[in-house]
Structures are given as C-alpha cells and as structure tokens.
Amino acid sequence: MRNVMKRRGAGLVLAVAVVLPVTGGPALAVPAAPSAGPGAGDPGATLLPPLPVRLGEDNPCTGASEQTATGAAWSQTALGLSRAQRISRGEGVTVAVVDSGVATGVPGLSGRVESLDGAAEDCVGHGTFAAGLIAAAPQTGSGITGVAPQAEILALPGTDDRGVPSVERVAAGIRTAADRGAQVIYVGQTLRTGRSELTAAVAYATRRDALVVAPAAPDAVAREEKGPDGEMPEGPYWPAAAPDVLAVVDFGPSGVRQKNAPPAYEPDLSAPGSEMVSVGPEGSGHYIGSGASLAAAGVAGAAALVRAYHPDLKVFEVARRLVDTAYPSDTPRLDPYAALSLVQDHAKPSAQAPAPARMPAPADPTPRTRALTIAAVGLTTVLLLAALAVVIPRGRTRNWRPPTTP
C-alpha cells in the first residue's frame, strides 16, 4: 500500500512459466505434485489433480477431485496457523472473493458463502480454491484448513465462465463488496489495463474501510502477451498496482519462487503460493495449484484474522500491521501469528515487544529519591561524629587554646 509503506522491488525469484492456450486445448494448470504434509513415501501422501487457471472455449467445467490430502499442507506450517488460530479464527469478518465464483456446496465452506450476481457457480474452480485457502474449515480425514476458518465469504464475479477477467467485472465486484460491508476484498486476477477504473474502485472500498488484497503477478502468461523474443511482461498489474492495495507475490516450499515465473510488480508482501492445496468446486476432494493469486488468498485470510482480533483497527492500520510484523526478506514474508500477537504502540507494531514481554512503565522515582536522601544524611552524621571524636580530645588537651605557631 503506497499510503502505508514504500513499495519494495519485484522480490525474490521466480516459477515455471505456464502458457495459456488461446482457444480450445486442455485446461491450463500447474503440474500435479504430491500434497504437502506427509512425505512422499507416507501412506497419507497422494497425487492431486492440478487446478486450472483458465479454461479453453470447449473445455468442460472443473469437476470434483477424487483425491483427498490427508495431511496438513506445507503452507499451513510455514504460516504457523496452528498458533495463529489459537488467537483468532476470523469469526465475524466477511472476506469478499472477486474471482471466477465460489461454489456454495463445498463442505469446508458450507453455510458461510453468500453469492451475488451469478457467482454461486464456479466453472473454472479458481475462486472456490482461493476461498478455501482463505476460510475452509478442516474436514474429517483431512488436515487441510484455510487461514481464517470461521470467516464469511462473499462471492462476486470478476471473470467470465472461462476464467477471463475484465476491468468492468473486477471494478464492479470491488465496489459491491464494499457496499455490502466486506472488511477484506480479495481479487484473484491481474489485468494489464484498467488503471483509472480499478484505482477509483479501490479508493471507493478504502473509504469504506475495506482492505483490498491482490496478486502482484499473474499466475501464468498467454503466448500473445509475451514480447517478440518470448520475454515476460513486467507489469504494472491492476488492481495490485493501485494505491491502497496490498500487493502479494508467492514463494514455494524452498523459500523462493519457481523458475521462470512471471515477474512481480512492486509487491508489498510475500506468502506461500506454490504447491498449494485446497478445495475444488464440487465434492470434498482437493486440488493443487501455484501462483501469486493463491499467495494473495493467504494474505486475505490473515487480514481476516487481524480484523477479527483487533476490530478497532482501520484499513491502513491492518495493512501496516501485516507488513511491519512480516519476516524480513527482499519482500517481507507474511507472519500471521506475529501480526496478531505483537504489541502495537501508536498504531505501529514493534517487532521487539511481544505481548507477554511488554516492558512495564517506569517506576515512580519518589521512593528512590527519599532513600538516597536518608542515606546521604546518615553518612553525613557518621562523618561528623567521627570528626568530633578526633577534635574534642585534642581541644581538651590544650584547654581549648588554639595551637601555637613556631
């Protein structure tokens, strides 16, 4: 957020470039990988189907996954969710998801999704996957959980049914989310155009005390979007580049982004975004996906934790807390537990003053001053008596006459 912090550089390093088909063809997705949590040889480890980024014109909608991740994802451990969720679980906070829609029948989100303008259907699955990263509750037989598993989800369309975003849809989604009282607004897409419309929409949401979180890089780049020599575009991307947006970039289990990932444009925060595990648009199974948009979902969930635990904080204070308590790096790394637990003085958290170890106020100096005064008087009295013990015998010996000079 440019009003909260100075934008950092494009961050750490970079994920396999994925090329979008223009029409038809198989759905774009990251390669399947073992679910994090149990090791590759563990009976709980399983291969999960990849999450599509967009669908070709003739591709069917994403269906239910037949695979379930039984262990916790690596991102849950990296974010310290077990500790953070002992403090806050996002109860009472509404997170708007402006994306491809959010399916209402997903068990982990059951009863906590409100959809507007046709966003109850998610053909691609990206919006549902992101909503799961934000707020899915754990289910029997699986350790997968969202960052804020008691938050409410407000689904709004930001794309068409193929997952292609438009400036008009995203801007309208941000404004409607703010009007409906969302405290956090997650945008799951990047756009190369729409600066004025999206900047105005973000400003509208900010005035209504809603924090907008968006990816600082696309998850994939289409062939026609590359340069003549195949070079990746470098942004800016909207709405992430707009003032007052918390722009997010991803990193993976190794601590860096995947090789040849699309460059990020001035990210404020980094968060786990590679090999992420979450729910699909149908059933109770899981998918796996990668990209800055998924990292942004984690940050949106962390913002919900903070807004639930510190309801008095305003939008800029929430953003500042998330950034100032992040782990130091080229692009600061999200730390939800620190954002919740560190003491905040004058609206600015101090990384050296955790709540259990807050220094007490200075002691009243009056007792100390009194004690020093008494000690000084006592010492003076002792010295005076010692002097008298020497002077009086000598005076008596000379009958109190002054000593004679030679």
MIMILUM-685871 format. One record per residue (C-alpha): x, y, z; residue number from 0; residue in one letter. Coordinates in Angstrom, 1 decimal. Each point is the difference from the previous one (the first is absolute). Example, Ala and Ser with C-alpha at 12.3 -4.5 7.8 and 13.67 -1.06 7.14 Angstrom:
2
      x      y      z num residu
   12.3   -4.5    7.8   0      a
    1.4    3.4   -0.7   1      s
//
This chain:
406
      x      y      z num residu
    0.0    0.0    0.0   0      m
    1.7    3.2   -1.1   1      r
   -1.7    2.0    2.8   2      n
    1.3   -2.4    2.6   3      v
    3.4   -1.0   -1.2   4      m
    2.5    0.5   -2.7   5      k
   -0.4   -2.6   -2.8   6      r
    2.7   -2.6    0.0   7      r
    1.7   -1.3   -3.1   8      g
   -1.2   -2.9   -2.0   9      a
    1.0   -2.5    2.6  10      g
    1.7   -3.3    0.0  11      l
    0.3   -2.1   -3.0  12      v
   -2.1   -1.9   -2.0  13      l
   -2.8   -3.5   -1.2  14      a
   -0.3   -1.9   -3.1  15      v
   -1.6    2.2   -2.6  16      a
   -3.3   -1.4   -1.2  17      v
   -1.4    0.8   -3.4  18      v
   -3.7    0.5   -0.4  19      l
   -1.8   -1.4   -3.0  20      p
   -1.9    2.6   -2.0  21      v
   -2.9   -2.3   -0.8  22      t
   -0.8   -3.6    0.6  23      g
    2.6   -2.5    1.2  24      g
    0.4   -1.3    3.5  25      p
   -0.5    2.1    3.0  26      a
    3.0    2.0    1.1  27      l
    1.4   -1.3    3.3  28      a
    3.1   -0.5    2.0  29      v
    1.4   -3.5    0.0  30      p
   -1.4   -2.3    2.6  31      a
    2.2   -0.5    3.0  32      a
   -0.2   -1.9    3.3  33      p
   -2.0    1.6    2.6  34      s
    2.0    1.6    2.7  35      a
   -0.2   -1.3    3.5  36      g
    0.9   -3.7    0.0  37      p
    3.2   -0.9   -1.8  38      g
    0.0   -1.5   -3.4  39      a
    0.3   -3.5    1.4  40      g
   -2.7    0.5    2.6  41      d
   -3.3   -1.8   -0.5  42      p
   -1.7    3.4    0.5  43      g
    1.7    1.6   -3.0  44      a
   -1.9    0.0   -3.2  45      t
    0.2    1.5   -3.5  46      l
   -2.6    2.8   -0.4  47      l
   -1.4    1.2   -3.3  48      p
    1.2    3.5   -1.1  49      p
   -2.2    3.0    0.3  50      l
   -0.8    1.7   -3.3  51      p
    0.8    3.7   -0.4  52      v
   -2.3    0.5   -3.0  53      r
   -2.1   -2.3   -2.2  54      l
    0.1   -0.2   -3.7  55      g
   -3.3    0.7   -1.9  56      e
   -0.9   -3.6   -0.4  57      d
    1.2   -1.3    3.3  58      n
   -2.5   -1.4    2.6  59      p
   -0.3    1.6    3.4  60      c
    2.4   -1.2    2.7  61      t
   -1.6   -2.9    1.9  62      g
    0.5   -1.6    3.3  63      a
    3.5   -1.3    1.0  64      s
    0.1   -3.7    0.9  65      e
    3.1    0.5    2.1  66      q
    0.1    1.3    3.6  67      t
    3.1    1.4    1.8  68      a
    0.1   -1.6    3.4  69      t
    2.8    2.0    1.5  70      g
    0.5    3.7    0.5  71      a
    1.4    2.0   -2.9  72      a
    3.5    1.4    0.3  73      w
   -1.4    3.5   -0.2  74      s
   -1.9   -0.5    3.2  75      q
    3.2   -0.8    1.9  76      t
    1.9    2.9   -1.7  77      a
   -2.7    2.5    1.1  78      l
   -0.2   -1.4    3.6  79      g
   -3.7   -0.4   -0.3  80      l
   -0.3   -2.4    3.0  81      s
    1.2    2.8    2.2  82      r
   -1.7    2.9   -1.7  83      a
   -3.4   -1.7    0.0  84      q
    0.2   -0.4    3.8  85      r
   -0.2    3.8    0.1  86      i
   -2.5    0.7   -2.8  87      s
   -1.9   -2.0   -2.6  88      r
   -1.6    2.9   -1.9  89      g
   -3.4   -0.2    1.6  90      e
   -2.3    2.8   -0.9  91      g
    2.1    1.3   -2.9  92      v
   -1.2   -0.1   -3.6  93      t
    2.5   -0.6   -2.8  94      v
   -1.2    0.8   -3.5  95      a
    1.4   -2.3   -2.8  96      v
   -0.1    1.8   -3.3  97      v
    1.0   -2.8   -2.4  98      d
   -1.5   -2.8   -2.0  99      s
   -2.8   -0.6    2.6 100      g
   -0.2   -2.2    3.1 101      v
   -1.9   -3.2    0.0 102      a
   -2.5   -0.1    3.0 103      t
   -0.1   -3.7    0.4 104      g
    3.6   -0.6    1.1 105      v
    0.0   -1.7    3.5 106      p
    2.9    2.1    1.4 107      g
   -1.9    3.2   -0.8 108      l
   -3.5   -1.2    0.7 109      s
   -2.3    2.7    1.4 110      g
    2.5    2.8   -0.3 111      r
   -0.2    1.0   -3.6 112      v
   -2.3    2.7   -1.4 113      e
    0.1    0.5   -3.7 114      s
   -1.1    2.9   -2.2 115      l
   -0.5    0.6   -3.7 116      d
    0.3   -3.6   -1.0 117      g
    3.2   -0.7    2.0 118      a
   -1.5   -3.2    1.6 119      a
    1.3   -2.0   -3.0 120      e
    3.7   -0.5   -0.6 121      d
    0.7   -1.7   -3.3 122      c
    3.8    0.5    0.3 123      v
    0.4   -0.7    3.7 124      g
    2.6    2.7    0.7 125      h
   -2.3    2.2    2.1 126      g
   -1.1   -3.0    2.1 127      t
    3.6   -1.2    0.4 128      f
    1.0    3.5    1.2 129      a
   -3.0    0.2    2.4 130      a
    1.1   -3.3    1.4 131      g
    3.5    1.4    0.7 132      l
   -1.6    3.0    1.7 133      i
   -2.7   -1.7    2.1 134      a
   -0.5   -3.7   -0.4 135      a
   -0.6   -1.9    3.2 136      a
    1.7   -3.4    0.4 137      p
   -2.0   -3.1   -0.8 138      q
    0.2   -3.5    1.4 139      t
    2.8   -1.9   -1.6 140      g
    2.0    3.0   -1.1 141      s
    2.3    2.5    1.7 142      g
   -0.6    2.7   -2.7 143      i
   -1.3    3.3    1.5 144      t
   -0.4    3.6   -1.2 145      g
    1.8    2.8    1.8 146      v
   -3.2    1.4    1.6 147      a
   -2.4   -3.0    0.2 148      p
   -2.8    2.0    1.7 149      q
   -0.1    2.9   -2.4 150      a
   -3.0    0.6   -2.3 151      e
    0.5    0.0   -3.8 152      i
   -1.8    2.5   -2.3 153      l
    0.4   -1.2   -3.6 154      a
   -0.1    2.4   -2.9 155      l
    0.9   -0.6   -3.7 156      p
    3.2    1.4   -1.3 157      g
    0.3   -2.2   -3.1 158      t
   -2.2   -1.7   -2.6 159      d
   -0.7   -3.7    0.2 160      d
    3.3   -0.8   -1.6 161      r
    2.0    1.9    2.6 162      g
    0.8    3.0   -2.2 163      v
   -0.1    3.2    2.1 164      p
   -1.3    3.4   -1.1 165      s
    0.6    3.4    1.4 166      v
   -3.8    0.6    0.3 167      e
   -0.7   -3.1    2.0 168      r
    2.9    0.4    2.4 169      v
   -0.7    3.7    0.6 170      a
   -3.7   -0.7    0.6 171      a
    0.8   -2.9    2.3 172      g
    2.3    2.2    2.2 173      i
   -2.7    2.7    0.3 174      r
   -2.8   -2.4    0.7 175      t
    2.1   -1.8    2.6 176      a
    0.7    3.3    1.8 177      a
   -3.7    0.9   -0.1 178      d
   -0.9   -3.4    1.5 179      r
    2.3    0.6    3.0 180      g
    3.0   -2.3   -0.9 181      a
    3.0    0.8    2.2 182      q
    2.4   -1.7   -2.3 183      v
   -0.3   -0.2   -3.8 184      i
    2.0   -2.7   -1.8 185      y
    0.5    0.5   -3.8 186      v
    1.3   -3.2   -1.6 187      g
    1.0    1.4   -3.4 188      q
    2.5    2.3   -1.6 189      t
   -0.8    2.5   -2.8 190      l
    2.4    1.9   -2.3 191      r
   -2.6    2.8   -0.5 192      t
   -2.6    1.8    2.1 193      g
    2.2    2.3    2.0 194      r
   -2.5    2.8    0.5 195      s
   -3.1   -2.3    0.5 196      e
    1.7   -2.3    2.5 197      l
    1.9    2.8    1.8 198      t
   -3.4    1.7    0.5 199      a
   -1.7   -3.2    1.2 200      a
    2.8   -0.7    2.5 201      v
   -0.2    3.6    1.3 202      a
   -3.8   -0.5    0.4 203      y
    0.6   -3.2    2.0 204      a
    2.7    1.6    2.1 205      t
   -2.3    2.8    1.0 206      r
   -2.4   -2.6    1.3 207      r
    2.8   -1.6    2.1 208      d
    0.4   -3.1   -2.2 209      a
    3.6   -1.3   -0.7 210      l
    0.6   -1.1   -3.6 211      v
    2.5   -2.9   -0.5 212      v
    1.1   -1.0   -3.5 213      a
    2.9   -1.9   -1.7 214      p
    3.0    2.0   -1.2 215      a
    0.6   -2.5   -2.8 216      a
   -2.2   -2.1   -2.3 217      p
    0.0   -3.8    0.7 218      d
    0.7   -0.6   -3.7 219      a
    0.7    2.0   -3.2 220      v
   -1.7   -0.7   -3.3 221      a
    2.1   -0.2   -3.2 222      r
   -1.4    3.1   -1.5 223      e
    0.9    2.0    3.2 224      e
    3.7   -0.8   -0.3 225      k
    2.5    2.2   -1.8 226      g
    1.4   -0.7   -3.5 227      p
    2.9   -2.0    1.5 228      d
   -2.2   -1.8    2.5 229      g
    0.7    2.3    2.9 230      e
   -2.5    0.3    2.8 231      m
   -1.9    3.2    0.7 232      p
    1.1    1.8    3.1 233      e
   -3.2    1.9    1.0 234      g
   -1.4    2.1    1.4 235      p
   -3.0   -2.3    0.8 236      y
   -3.3    1.3    1.1 237      w
   -1.5    0.3    2.6 238      p
    3.1   -1.0    1.9 239      a
    1.9    3.1   -1.3 240      a
   -2.7    2.4    1.2 241      a
    0.7    2.0    3.2 242      p
   -1.4   -1.6    3.2 243      d
    0.1   -3.6   -1.4 244      v
    2.0   -2.6    1.9 245      l
    2.0   -1.5   -2.9 246      a
    1.2   -3.6    0.5 247      v
    2.5   -2.3   -1.6 248      v
    0.5   -3.7    0.5 249      d
    2.8   -2.3    1.2 250      f
    0.3   -3.8    0.2 251      g
    1.1   -2.6    2.5 252      p
    3.6    0.7   -0.7 253      s
   -0.5    3.7    0.9 254      g
    0.2    1.3   -3.6 255      v
   -2.3    0.3   -2.9 256      r
    0.0   -2.6   -2.8 257      q
    2.5    0.5   -2.8 258      k
   -1.2    2.3   -2.9 259      n
   -3.2    1.2    1.9 260      a
   -1.5    3.2   -1.4 261      p
    1.8    2.9    1.6 262      p
   -1.8    1.7    2.9 263      a
   -0.6    3.7    0.0 264      y
    0.8    1.9    3.2 265      e
   -1.4   -2.5    2.6 266      p
   -0.6    1.0    3.6 267      d
   -0.1   -3.5    1.5 268      l
    0.9   -3.5   -1.0 269      s
   -1.8   -3.2    1.2 270      a
   -0.1   -3.7   -0.9 271      p
   -1.4   -0.4   -3.5 272      g
    1.6   -3.0   -1.6 273      s
   -1.3   -3.6    0.4 274      e
   -3.0    1.3    1.8 275      m
   -2.8   -2.5    1.0 276      v
   -3.6    1.0    0.2 277      s
   -3.6   -1.0   -0.9 278      v
   -1.6   -0.3   -3.4 279      g
   -3.3    1.2   -1.2 280      p
   -1.7   -3.3    0.7 281      e
    0.3   -2.7    2.6 282      g
    2.4   -0.3    2.9 283      s
    3.2   -0.8   -2.0 284      g
    3.0    2.3   -0.5 285      h
    1.9    1.6   -2.8 286      y
    3.6    1.4   -0.1 287      i
    1.0    3.3   -1.6 288      g
    2.6    2.7   -0.1 289      s
    0.2    3.7   -0.5 290      g
    0.0    3.5    1.5 291      a
   -3.8    0.0    0.1 292      s
    0.1   -2.9    2.5 293      l
    2.5    1.8    2.1 294      a
   -2.3    3.0    0.0 295      a
   -2.8   -2.2    1.3 296      a
    2.2   -0.9    3.0 297      g
    0.6    3.7    0.8 298      v
   -3.8    0.7   -0.3 299      a
   -0.5   -2.8    2.6 300      g
    2.6    1.5    2.3 301      a
   -1.7    3.4   -0.3 302      a
   -3.2   -1.6    1.1 303      a
    1.7   -1.4    3.1 304      l
    1.3    3.4    0.9 305      v
   -3.3    1.8   -0.7 306      r
   -1.8   -2.5    2.2 307      a
    2.5    0.2    2.9 308      y
    0.6    3.8   -0.3 309      h
   -3.4    1.3   -1.2 310      p
    1.0    3.6    1.0 311      d
    2.8    0.2   -2.7 312      l
   -0.7    1.9   -3.1 313      k
    0.9   -1.2   -3.5 314      v
    3.4    1.7   -0.1 315      f
    0.9   -1.3    3.5 316      e
   -0.9   -3.5   -1.0 317      v
    2.3    0.2   -3.1 318      a
    2.8    1.6    2.0 319      r
   -0.2   -2.7    2.6 320      r
    0.2   -2.8   -2.5 321      l
    3.0    1.6   -1.7 322      v
    1.9    1.2    3.1 323      d
   -0.3   -3.4    1.8 324      t
    1.0   -2.0   -3.1 325      a
    3.2   -2.0    0.0 326      y
    2.9    2.2   -1.5 327      p
    0.8   -1.0   -3.6 328      s
    0.4    1.7   -3.4 329      d
   -3.8    0.0    0.1 330      t
   -1.2   -0.4    3.6 331      p
   -1.5   -3.4    0.7 332      r
   -3.4   -0.2    1.6 333      l
   -0.1   -1.1    3.6 334      d
   -3.6   -0.2    1.3 335      p
    1.0   -0.9    3.5 336      y
    2.2    3.0    0.4 337      a
   -2.7    2.3   -1.5 338      a
   -2.4   -1.2    2.6 339      l
    2.3   -0.1    3.1 340      s
    2.4    2.8   -0.2 341      l
   -0.8    3.1    2.1 342      v
   -0.9    3.1   -2.0 343      q
    1.1    3.4    1.3 344      d
   -1.5    3.1   -1.7 345      h
   -1.4   -2.2   -2.8 346      a
    3.4   -1.4   -0.9 347      k
    1.0   -3.6    1.1 348      p
    3.4   -0.5    1.5 349      s
    1.8   -3.2   -1.0 350      a
    2.0    0.2    3.3 351      q
   -3.0    0.2    2.3 352      a
   -2.2   -3.1    0.0 353      p
   -3.0    0.1    2.3 354      a
    1.3   -2.4    2.7 355      p
    3.2    2.0    0.4 356      a
   -1.2    3.6   -0.2 357      r
    2.2    2.2    2.2 358      m
   -1.7    1.5    3.0 359      p
   -0.4    3.8    0.4 360      a
    2.9    1.8    1.8 361      p
   -0.2   -0.3    3.7 362      a
   -1.0    3.0    2.2 363      d
    3.3    1.7    0.8 364      p
   -1.2    1.4    3.4 365      t
    0.9   -3.0    2.2 366      p
    3.5   -0.2   -1.5 367      r
    0.6    3.8    0.5 368      t
   -1.2   -0.3    3.6 369      r
    2.4   -2.9    0.7 370      a
    2.9    1.8   -1.5 371      l
   -0.7    3.0    2.1 372      t
   -0.1   -2.0    3.2 373      i
    3.2   -1.8   -0.9 374      a
    1.8    3.3   -0.6 375      a
   -1.2    1.5    3.3 376      v
    1.1   -3.1    1.8 377      g
    3.4    0.0   -1.6 378      l
    0.5    3.7    0.8 379      t
   -0.9   -0.7    3.7 380      t
    2.5   -2.8    0.3 381      v
    2.8    2.1   -1.5 382      l
   -0.9    2.9    2.3 383      l
    0.1   -2.3    3.1 384      l
    3.3   -1.4   -1.1 385      a
    1.5    3.5   -0.4 386      a
   -1.2    1.0    3.5 387      l
    1.5   -3.1    1.5 388      a
    3.4    1.3   -1.2 389      v
   -0.4    3.7    0.6 390      v
   -1.5   -0.1    3.6 391      i
    2.9   -2.0    1.7 392      p
    2.6    2.3   -1.6 393      r
   -1.9    3.1    1.1 394      g
   -0.2   -1.1    3.5 395      r
    3.8   -0.8    0.1 396      t
    0.7    3.6   -1.0 397      r
   -2.7    1.4    2.3 398      n
   -1.7    1.1   -3.2 399      w
    2.9    2.4   -0.9 400      r
    0.9    0.3   -3.6 401      p
    3.2   -1.7   -1.0 402      p
    3.1    2.2    0.3 403      t
    1.9    0.8   -3.1 404      t
    3.8   -0.5    0.0 405      p
//
